[in-house]
Amino acid sequence: FDVTSPNESFLKWDEIKNISTTNIFTTKFIYFQVKDPDSIIARQEKKWKKDLMKSRQNRYGAPILISTSQMKISHDKLLTILLDKFPNNTNA
């Protein structure tokens, strides 16, 4: 799926190691731990995006976090859909 734009951050299922969730203050996030975070970060064209992803990788162990607070789907429902579709999900 596309986390920003297809030319720099199209994330393939086989690049994902784990999908999980966290709260940062009162905001819920779904985060994606990837097998090779350095290659995902290197694909970013804008320095600020690279820096943000590096910071997230260092702080949360995942370069990609998605806030679900403004989505038209609930956090729990989106997480369930992602986990159901995730080929490496051992809980399915």
Secondary structure, DSSP 4 states (H G I P E B T S, - for coil): -BSS-HHHHBPPGGGEEEEEEEEETTEEEEEEEES-HHHHHHT--SHHHHHHHHHHHHHHS-SEEEE-TTSSS-HHHHHHHHHHH-TT-TT-
